[in-house]
Amino acid sequence: MTCVFIGLLTLLGFSLEADAQNPGIQRLAQELTDSPEVGIRRRAAQGLGRTGTPQGVRLLSRALSGEANRSVRLEIVRALRTVAFLRNPGYRSALAAIGRAANDDFESDDMVRLRATEALWEAGNKDLLDPVPLLEAQMDDRSQRLRLAAVAMLRRHSDTAAADALGRIALDKAQSRTIRLSAVEALGAVPLSEGGVVGRSVAAANITVTNLLNIPPVAPPAALDLRHERQISYLTGVALDPESSNTLVLRAVKSMGQVKDKSSIPTLRELILNHPHDGIRKQAIKVLSHVMARQYE
């Protein structure tokens, strides 16, 4: 997992920076590392975060690896988060340090890793980085609680990359049934949108015309994506796998009902005709009726 995090953060351009030493910042750093009082160390971390400088980030990062008290490490993560979210000088280094705090090869405490992972997801919402690769990398974390939290964050990240990550997790037999169930449920609920047949035809026409005129298209190429088909393809992989438990298959069928895309019809028919579990066949019939009705709305 170490190589995954370091590689991802390096690709994103994050590195620790060096700069001139500031005596006031050095004093805060001394209190952070040397004070026997937990409260003083926490306030020192807050102070270093407020400086927003590369020097402060470097000192926070260094203290994070040597601090024994969990509450102080949590405060250091919050301080680094402040630097990053305000885009202060050194914010890239702050994100790199948060990435290490989210990695169980560097940080042993589940709560610290969870808070760091949440900070990375929030950074993605602020367009500071792409959180999807980092969240998917958390599927190697030893804490199931953190893995479930990462799945929940992917569920709220409404793009095809997040859906693909959830699909891979749903199909990953190395994950526990709880994790896979959570990923299958999230895959049906992840808020992807597409224009449908009419919308895609309009987008395609716009792109064709604007290309001829050599001007930027109004509709982005992503408007042509069959996003719901991608969701259904992963759910089909779970539903038709003979090794999938009845619970997993039933959850996959319900998720198909949330997506309501016609690409699920062959899978639902297969389950209705051939699956031995009565409850799954009944659920497939119910979902199929909803999908068919959707085609005439």
C-alpha positions as CSV (number, residue, x, y, z in Angstrom):
1,M,0.0,0.0,0.0
2,T,3.0,2.3,0.6
3,C,4.0,2.2,-3.0
4,V,0.4,2.9,-4.1
5,F,0.0,6.1,-2.0
6,I,3.5,7.4,-2.8
7,G,3.1,6.8,-6.5
8,L,-0.3,8.4,-6.6
9,L,0.8,11.5,-4.7
10,T,3.9,11.8,-6.8
11,L,1.9,11.6,-10.0
12,L,-0.3,14.4,-8.6
13,G,2.8,16.5,-8.2
14,F,2.9,16.6,-4.4
15,S,6.3,17.0,-2.7
16,L,7.6,18.4,0.5
17,E,9.2,21.8,0.1
18,A,12.0,23.6,1.9
19,D,12.1,27.2,2.7
20,A,13.7,29.8,5.0
21,Q,13.3,29.3,8.7
22,N,11.0,31.6,10.6
23,P,11.8,31.9,14.4
24,G,8.2,32.2,15.4
25,I,7.3,29.1,13.5
26,Q,10.3,27.3,14.9
27,R,9.1,28.2,18.4
28,L,5.7,26.6,17.7
29,A,7.4,23.5,16.3
30,Q,9.5,23.2,19.5
31,E,6.3,23.3,21.6
32,L,4.7,20.8,19.3
33,T,7.5,18.3,19.6
34,D,8.9,19.0,23.1
35,S,6.1,20.1,25.4
36,P,4.9,17.5,27.9
37,E,1.4,19.0,27.8
38,V,-1.0,17.6,25.3
39,G,-3.1,20.8,25.2
40,I,0.0,22.9,24.4
41,R,1.1,20.5,21.6
42,R,-2.4,20.6,20.1
43,R,-2.5,24.5,20.2
44,A,1.0,24.5,18.6
45,A,-0.3,22.3,15.8
46,Q,-3.2,24.7,15.3
47,G,-0.8,27.7,15.2
48,L,1.4,26.0,12.6
49,G,-1.6,25.3,10.5
50,R,-2.6,29.0,10.6
51,T,0.8,30.1,9.3
52,G,0.0,28.4,6.0
53,T,3.7,28.3,5.0
54,P,5.7,25.5,3.5
55,Q,7.9,25.6,6.6
56,G,4.9,25.1,8.9
57,V,3.7,22.2,6.7
58,R,7.1,20.6,6.8
59,L,7.3,20.8,10.6
60,L,3.7,19.5,11.0
61,S,4.5,16.6,8.7
62,R,7.7,15.8,10.7
63,A,5.8,15.9,14.0
64,L,3.0,13.7,12.7
65,S,5.4,10.7,12.4
66,G,6.8,11.1,15.9
67,E,3.7,12.1,17.9
68,A,2.4,9.4,20.2
69,N,-0.9,11.0,21.3
70,R,-3.8,10.4,19.0
71,S,-5.6,13.6,19.7
72,V,-2.5,15.6,18.8
73,R,-2.1,13.7,15.5
74,L,-5.7,14.4,14.7
75,E,-5.0,18.1,15.4
76,I,-2.0,17.9,13.0
77,V,-4.2,16.4,10.3
78,R,-6.8,19.2,10.8
79,A,-4.0,21.8,10.6
80,L,-2.7,20.3,7.3
81,R,-6.3,20.2,6.0
82,T,-6.6,23.9,6.8
83,V,-3.5,24.7,4.8
84,A,-4.6,22.6,1.9
85,F,-8.2,23.9,1.7
86,L,-7.2,27.5,1.8
87,R,-4.6,26.8,-0.9
88,N,-1.9,28.5,1.2
89,P,1.7,28.2,0.0
90,G,2.7,24.6,0.6
91,Y,-0.8,23.2,0.2
92,R,0.5,20.4,-2.1
93,S,2.9,19.3,0.6
94,A,0.0,19.4,3.1
95,L,-2.0,17.1,0.8
96,A,1.0,14.7,0.6
97,A,1.3,14.6,4.4
98,I,-2.4,13.9,4.7
99,G,-2.0,11.1,2.2
100,R,0.6,9.5,4.4
101,A,-1.7,9.9,7.4
102,A,-4.4,8.0,5.5
103,N,-2.0,5.1,4.8
104,D,-1.9,2.3,7.3
105,D,1.8,1.6,6.4
106,F,2.5,5.0,8.1
107,E,-0.3,5.5,10.5
108,S,-1.5,2.8,12.9
109,D,-4.6,4.5,14.4
110,D,-7.9,3.9,12.5
111,M,-9.4,7.2,13.5
112,V,-6.5,9.2,12.3
113,R,-6.5,7.4,9.0
114,L,-10.3,7.9,8.7
115,R,-10.1,11.6,9.3
116,A,-7.2,11.9,6.8
117,T,-9.2,9.9,4.2
118,E,-12.2,12.2,4.7
119,A,-9.9,15.2,4.2
120,L,-8.6,13.7,0.9
121,W,-12.2,13.2,-0.3
122,E,-13.1,16.8,0.7
123,A,-10.0,18.0,-1.2
124,G,-11.4,16.2,-4.3
125,N,-14.7,18.1,-3.9
126,K,-12.6,21.3,-4.0
127,D,-10.8,20.2,-7.1
128,L,-7.5,20.0,-5.3
129,L,-6.9,16.4,-6.4
130,D,-8.7,13.4,-7.9
131,P,-9.8,11.4,-4.8
132,V,-11.0,8.3,-6.6
133,P,-7.6,6.5,-6.9
134,L,-6.8,7.3,-3.3
135,L,-10.2,6.1,-2.0
136,E,-9.9,2.9,-4.0
137,A,-6.4,2.3,-2.6
138,Q,-8.0,2.3,0.9
139,M,-9.6,-1.0,0.0
140,D,-6.2,-2.5,1.1
141,D,-6.6,-0.9,4.6
142,R,-6.7,-3.4,7.4
143,S,-9.7,-1.6,9.0
144,Q,-13.1,-2.7,7.6
145,R,-14.6,0.5,9.1
146,L,-12.3,2.6,7.0
147,R,-12.9,0.6,3.9
148,L,-16.7,1.0,4.4
149,A,-16.1,4.8,4.8
150,A,-14.2,4.9,1.6
151,V,-17.0,3.1,-0.3
152,A,-19.5,5.7,1.2
153,M,-17.3,8.5,-0.1
154,L,-17.1,7.0,-3.5
155,R,-20.9,6.7,-3.5
156,R,-21.1,10.5,-3.1
157,H,-18.5,11.2,-5.8
158,S,-20.8,11.3,-8.8
159,D,-18.6,10.5,-11.8
160,T,-17.9,7.5,-13.9
161,A,-14.5,6.9,-12.3
162,A,-16.2,6.5,-8.9
163,A,-18.7,4.1,-10.4
164,D,-15.9,2.1,-12.0
165,A,-14.1,1.9,-8.7
166,L,-17.2,0.7,-6.9
167,G,-17.8,-1.8,-9.6
168,R,-14.3,-3.2,-9.2
169,I,-14.8,-3.4,-5.4
170,A,-18.2,-5.1,-5.9
171,L,-16.5,-7.8,-8.0
172,D,-13.4,-8.2,-5.7
173,K,-13.8,-11.5,-4.0
174,A,-10.9,-10.7,-1.7
175,Q,-13.1,-8.2,0.1
176,S,-15.5,-9.2,2.8
177,R,-19.2,-9.7,2.0
178,T,-20.0,-6.6,4.0
179,I,-17.7,-4.5,1.8
180,R,-19.0,-6.0,-1.4
181,L,-22.6,-5.5,-0.4
182,S,-21.9,-1.9,0.4
183,A,-20.2,-1.4,-3.0
184,V,-23.1,-3.1,-4.8
185,E,-25.7,-0.9,-3.0
186,A,-23.6,2.2,-3.7
187,L,-23.2,1.3,-7.4
188,G,-27.0,1.5,-7.7
189,A,-27.2,4.8,-5.8
190,V,-24.2,6.7,-7.1
191,P,-25.7,9.8,-8.8
192,L,-24.7,9.4,-12.4
193,S,-26.8,11.1,-15.0
194,E,-26.9,10.8,-18.8
195,G,-29.1,12.3,-21.5
196,G,-30.7,9.1,-22.7
197,V,-31.1,8.3,-26.4
198,V,-32.5,11.7,-27.3
199,G,-29.9,13.6,-25.2
200,R,-27.0,11.6,-26.7
201,S,-28.3,12.2,-30.3
202,V,-28.5,16.0,-29.6
203,A,-25.0,16.0,-28.1
204,A,-23.6,14.0,-31.0
205,A,-25.2,16.4,-33.5
206,N,-23.8,19.4,-31.6
207,I,-20.3,18.0,-31.5
208,T,-20.4,17.1,-35.2
209,V,-21.5,20.6,-36.2
210,T,-19.1,22.5,-33.9
211,N,-16.2,20.3,-35.1
212,L,-17.0,21.4,-38.7
213,L,-17.1,25.0,-37.6
214,N,-13.9,24.6,-35.6
215,I,-15.5,25.9,-32.4
216,P,-15.8,24.3,-29.0
217,P,-18.9,22.1,-28.6
218,V,-21.6,23.1,-26.1
219,A,-22.1,19.4,-25.2
220,P,-19.0,17.7,-23.7
221,P,-17.9,14.3,-25.1
222,A,-18.9,12.8,-21.7
223,A,-22.5,13.4,-22.8
224,L,-22.2,10.5,-25.2
225,D,-21.2,8.0,-22.4
226,L,-23.6,5.2,-21.7
227,R,-23.1,5.7,-18.0
228,H,-26.0,3.5,-16.8
229,E,-24.8,0.6,-18.9
230,R,-21.5,0.7,-17.1
231,Q,-23.3,0.4,-13.8
232,I,-25.4,-2.4,-15.0
233,S,-22.4,-4.3,-16.4
234,Y,-20.8,-4.4,-13.0
235,L,-24.1,-5.4,-11.3
236,T,-24.5,-8.2,-13.9
237,G,-21.1,-9.5,-13.1
238,V,-22.2,-9.9,-9.5
239,A,-25.7,-11.2,-10.2
240,L,-24.7,-13.9,-12.7
241,D,-21.6,-15.1,-10.8
242,P,-22.5,-18.6,-9.5
243,E,-20.2,-18.0,-6.6
244,S,-22.1,-14.9,-5.4
245,S,-24.2,-15.4,-2.3
246,N,-28.0,-15.0,-2.6
247,T,-27.7,-11.9,-0.5
248,L,-25.2,-10.3,-3.0
249,V,-27.4,-11.3,-6.0
250,L,-30.5,-9.9,-4.3
251,R,-28.7,-6.6,-3.6
252,A,-27.5,-6.4,-7.2
253,V,-31.0,-6.9,-8.5
254,K,-32.3,-4.1,-6.2
255,S,-29.5,-1.8,-7.4
256,M,-30.5,-2.6,-11.0
257,G,-34.0,-1.4,-10.0
258,Q,-32.5,1.9,-8.8
259,V,-30.6,2.4,-12.1
260,K,-33.7,1.4,-14.2
261,D,-31.7,1.0,-17.5
262,K,-32.9,-1.2,-20.3
263,S,-29.5,-2.8,-20.5
264,S,-30.4,-4.8,-17.3
265,I,-33.3,-6.6,-19.1
266,P,-31.3,-9.6,-20.4
267,T,-29.8,-10.2,-16.9
268,L,-33.2,-9.9,-15.2
269,R,-34.7,-12.4,-17.6
270,E,-31.9,-14.8,-17.0
271,L,-32.4,-14.6,-13.3
272,I,-36.2,-15.0,-13.6
273,L,-35.8,-18.1,-15.8
274,N,-32.9,-19.9,-14.1
275,H,-32.1,-18.7,-10.6
276,P,-33.0,-21.3,-8.0
277,H,-33.8,-18.8,-5.2
278,D,-37.5,-17.9,-5.1
279,G,-37.0,-14.5,-3.5
280,I,-34.4,-13.5,-6.2
281,R,-36.8,-14.5,-9.0
282,K,-39.6,-12.5,-7.5
283,Q,-37.4,-9.4,-7.0
284,A,-36.1,-9.7,-10.6
285,I,-39.7,-9.8,-11.9
286,K,-40.5,-6.7,-9.8
287,V,-37.5,-4.8,-11.1
288,L,-38.1,-5.9,-14.7
289,S,-41.6,-4.5,-14.6
290,H,-40.2,-1.2,-13.4
291,V,-37.5,-1.1,-16.1
292,M,-40.0,-1.9,-18.8
293,A,-42.4,0.8,-17.5
294,R,-39.6,3.3,-17.5
295,Q,-39.1,2.8,-21.3
296,Y,-42.6,4.3,-21.9
297,E,-42.4,7.2,-19.5
